[in-house]
């Protein structure tokens, strides 16, 4: 059976974005995201798709969950109303509503924790879902400092059996 994972970066106060993009630049997290998702199907909401700097993300089959009819806006992606039935491990890549809606189906969470508090500085914060007791922290990386000066660490959570 295929594993479904979620991958996101968040500030200490749970902010993952501002409704348009990420309120930070962290090249190390972008590399981690690429290394983790490369070769696997990725699943995202329409706003995340529209915010991508490159459409579709190369090296991955791109799935967009949307009520919109596929068209020129979705060139390069498979569009569906519901989670696709995949036979390969796949990753949910955003946004906030999709993370929240699929958390009960996710087996693994890859989270980049950013050592910053952003809520007061972001006009329309989007939050990561709360990781509940059904998940166990199985890898808690060391704090590292980005080339941009931000501190961050990679964490992995797995659903408890």
N, C-alpha and C positions, 0 to 999 in steps of 0.2 A: 504494500500500500504506500502511496506517495505521501511525503511529508509536506505540510503546509507551514511556511514560516512567515513571520513579519519582520521587517527590518526598518529601523528608524533611528534618527538622532534627536535627542531632546536636551533641553536645559534642565538644571536642577529642579526648577519649578514646573517641569512637564511641558513646556512650550516646544512644539515641533515646527511651527511656522507662523506666518502672519496672514494666511489666506491667499497669498500670492506666491510665496517662496519661503526659503529658509532664512532666518535673520542672522546668519553667520556664514563665513566661508572657512571651511575646514577641509583642505585637500586630502588629508589622511583619512577622513571619513569617506570622502568620495572614492578613494582607492579601495577602502574596505568594502564599501557597497558594491563596487564593480567586481572585486574578487569574489565576493560572496554570491552574487546573483548571476555571474557570467555562466552561460550555458543552460540556465534554468528559465522556465517561463516566469514572467513577472505579471502581477495583477495590480491594477490601479484604478482609481476613479477618474472621471473625465477631467476634473480640474487639475489633477496631478499630471495627466497626459498632456494637457494644454500648457503646463508650466515647464515641461521637459525642454532642455536646450537643444536636444537632438531627438527627432521622432522618426522611426521608433528607436529605442535604445538598442544598439547593435549587439549581436551575439546572444540575444534572448528573444523568445517569442513574447510579444507584448499583447496583453489582454486588458481591455478597458471595460469597466462596468459602468453602464450608462443607460438611461431610458431613451436617449436620443437615437434616432435612426442612423446607422453608419453612413458615411458620406466622405466628401473630401476632407473634412475635419479629422477623420480617423484613419487616413491612409497609412498602411503599415501595421495596423493593429487589428486584432479580433475584438469585436464589440459584442457584449452580451448583457442581459439584465441581471443575471445571477452568476455566482462563482462557476467558472468552467469546471467540468469533470476532467481532471488531468491525471495522466498516468505517470507523470514525472514529478519530482520534488519541485515546488513552486514557491515564490515569494510575493507577499503583499508588500507594496512599496508606497502606499499612501492613497489618499490622505486620511485625515483624522477620522472622518465618518466611516471610512472603509475599515480602518484599523479597529475601531470600536465594534462595528457590525460583525466582524469576522473573528474576534478574539476567542470565542468559544470553539472555533474550528481549528485554531492555530496550535501546532505542536511545539514550535520553536520560536523564540524571539531573539533577534540580534539587535542590541541597543547600544548606541554610542551615547554616553552620558557626557554632557558638556558642562564644565565647571563655571556656570554663569546663571544668573537669575534674570530672566528677560521679560516676565509678565508686565512690569510697569512700563517698559520701553516699547512694547508692541501694541499698536492701536487695536488690532483685532486678533488676539492670540488664538492659535489652534493648538489643542492639547493632545498629547499621547494618551492612550487608554491606560487606566490603572492596571498594573500587573498584580493580579490577586494571588491568593494562597494556592491556587491550582498550578502555579508555576514555581519552579525551584531555580535559584541562581546557581548555575553549574560552572561558570567561568566569570571571574571578576578581575579584569586586567588592571595593570598598574596605571596610575595617572601619568600621562605623557603631555608634553607641550608641543603644540602645533607650530609650524613655520609662521603661522599668523599670530602666535602668542597665546591662543586659547589653550586651556587645559582640557583634556578629554580622556576617557577610557572606554574600552570595548567590554561589553557584558553579554553573556549568553544565558538565556532562561529556557528551560525545557519543561513541558507539561509533566506533572507528576503522574505516575502510573496508577 
